[in-house]
Amino acid sequence: MKKFFINVRNFLINIKVYISRTSSYLSLLNTAMVLFLFLSNLEKYNIDIRIEDWIIPIFIVVIILIIFFGFLEDKLGFYSQEQKTVQSRSPYFKDINERLKRIEEKIERK
């Protein structure tokens, strides 16, 4: 029974990882849908716009801006600091850090 639970748990965790990896692509689709809604709502304010002429160029510009901000975030060190913070809260890495501290203490005693 325990082995079955472990197998089911590992299967569900793998599915969750796959879903979270795919969610970034879904956010791009969500960006396109929000852009479409924004452009279609312009007609309410008497701005006549042909959505099919503007949605692709604006979407490309939005993607370029997203890439630029991601690059800027990486170069300014936000991504690496975020990863350090997330990993420091991970139970797995907490265990590794505790073990390393014990090893360092043993080395310092010698």
Number of C-alpha atoms within 10 A of each C-alpha: 6 7 8 9 10 11 12 12 12 12 12 12 12 12 12 12 12 11 12 12 11 11 12 11 11 13 11 15 12 12 15 19 14 12 19 18 12 13 19 15 13 13 12 9 7 8 11 11 13 11 15 10 9 13 17 14 11 14 17 12 12 16 15 12 12 13 12 12 12 14 13 13 13 13 11 11 11 13 15 13 12 11 10 12 11 11 13 13 10 12 10 10 13 13 11 12 13 11 12 12 12 12 11 11 11 10 9 8 6 5
